[in-house]
Amino acid sequence: MRKKPNLQKRLALCSGIMPGDAAGFLGKWKESFGFDKICIEIGCGKGRFITETAKINKDILFVGIEREQGALVMAAEKALRDEIKNVVFLDTDAKNLGDIFDEGEIDGIYLNFSDPWPRKKQAKRRLTHGDFLAIYDKILCEDGFVFFKTDNRGLFEFSLNSMSEYGLKLRNITFDLAASGLDNIVTEYESRFMDIGMNIYRVEGYKSQRGISVEKPAQAV
Ligand SMILES: C[S@@+](CC[C@H](N)C(=O)[O-])C[C@H]1O[C@@H](n2cnc3c(N)ncnc32)[C@H](O)[C@@H]1O
């Protein structure tokens, strides 16, 4: 992503929804923000998915995680423009999540169009690699979920294996999200792929057989 003009100034204007000392909230996110449930999106990009999902699930706090500040600032500006009260953003890498959220503190995780890292030796960087799943497992509550969608068939196959080997219960697997009839909130990347007729792959992974702890699971949470 190209360098954004006035980036630091724009980030400062969004500071109200970008807590600086995220680790200071460890174990206290729910009481600090006044929500019973928290979902996070890792690699939220410019924020279309998380802001639209937050709008229709006002009783859940959504936390957008993004390590690219140029994208993150656009996501935060979108949330401020739309006056969304149940979303905050963290400028951090997914590998730090265990220092930010306590065990079982999170209800659900969204991974949308994660970078594929196609070379074998890059596999550990994939956000569905077992090393990341171990972090998610720790911060997810007993009924927690990981929802993943991508346009990349290779990454999808890798992720199905990785999630299932890790012990997540996989449901609603689809190789054609548009034809599946599942609820869907489209991301920025996704809209580009849909425009050129590409299939979108999606899977839901659950920690327990019981399912999830939020009422409207699918893409609309
Ligand atoms: C291909 S983009 C998809 C953006 C958005 N989810 C969408 O669908 O439009 C992947 C995003 O994930 C972010 N990302 C990749 N690895 C990450 C990590 N380890 N921690 C935080 N963000 C990450 C990238 O900076 C990038 O913005």
The ligand as a MOL file (V3000), in Angstrom:
LIG
                    3D

  0  0  0     0  0            999 V3000
M  V30 BEGIN CTAB
M  V30 COUNTS 27 29 0 0 0
M  V30 BEGIN ATOM
M  V30 1 C -5.2310 -9.2820 1.3890 0
M  V30 2 S -5.5540 -8.1060 2.6310 0 CHG=1
M  V30 3 C -7.2780 -8.3290 2.9790 0
M  V30 4 C -7.9020 -7.1510 3.6760 0
M  V30 5 C -9.3770 -7.3070 4.0620 0
M  V30 6 N -9.5580 -8.3810 5.0190 0
M  V30 7 C -10.2440 -7.5400 2.8530 0
M  V30 8 O -10.7020 -8.6680 2.6680 0
M  V30 9 O -10.4730 -6.5900 2.0950 0 CHG=-1
M  V30 10 C -4.7790 -8.8690 4.0440 0
M  V30 11 C -4.5940 -7.8920 5.1750 0
M  V30 12 O -4.1210 -8.6130 6.3170 0
M  V30 13 C -3.1210 -7.8480 6.9640 0
M  V30 14 N -2.2660 -8.8080 7.6750 0
M  V30 15 C -1.5530 -9.8110 7.1240 0
M  V30 16 N -0.8820 -10.4960 8.0620 0
M  V30 17 C -1.1730 -9.8890 9.2490 0
M  V30 18 C -0.7660 -10.1300 10.5880 0
M  V30 19 N 0.0830 -11.1190 10.8750 0
M  V30 20 N -1.2460 -9.3300 11.5580 0
M  V30 21 C -2.1060 -8.3120 11.2480 0
M  V30 22 N -2.5280 -8.0380 9.9920 0
M  V30 23 C -2.0550 -8.8200 9.0050 0
M  V30 24 C -2.4100 -7.1340 5.8260 0
M  V30 25 O -1.7270 -5.9730 6.2680 0
M  V30 26 C -3.5700 -6.8060 4.8890 0
M  V30 27 O -4.1530 -5.5510 5.1640 0
M  V30 END ATOM
M  V30 BEGIN BOND
M  V30 1 1 1 2
M  V30 2 1 2 3
M  V30 3 1 2 10
M  V30 4 1 3 4
M  V30 5 1 4 5
M  V30 6 1 5 6
M  V30 7 1 5 7
M  V30 8 2 7 8
M  V30 9 1 7 9
M  V30 10 1 10 11
M  V30 11 1 11 12
M  V30 12 1 11 26
M  V30 13 1 12 13
M  V30 14 1 13 14
M  V30 15 1 13 24
M  V30 16 1 14 15
M  V30 17 1 14 23
M  V30 18 2 15 16
M  V30 19 1 16 17
M  V30 20 1 17 18
M  V30 21 2 17 23
M  V30 22 1 18 19
M  V30 23 2 18 20
M  V30 24 1 20 21
M  V30 25 2 21 22
M  V30 26 1 22 23
M  V30 27 1 24 25
M  V30 28 1 24 26
M  V30 29 1 26 27
M  V30 END BOND
M  V30 END CTAB
M  END
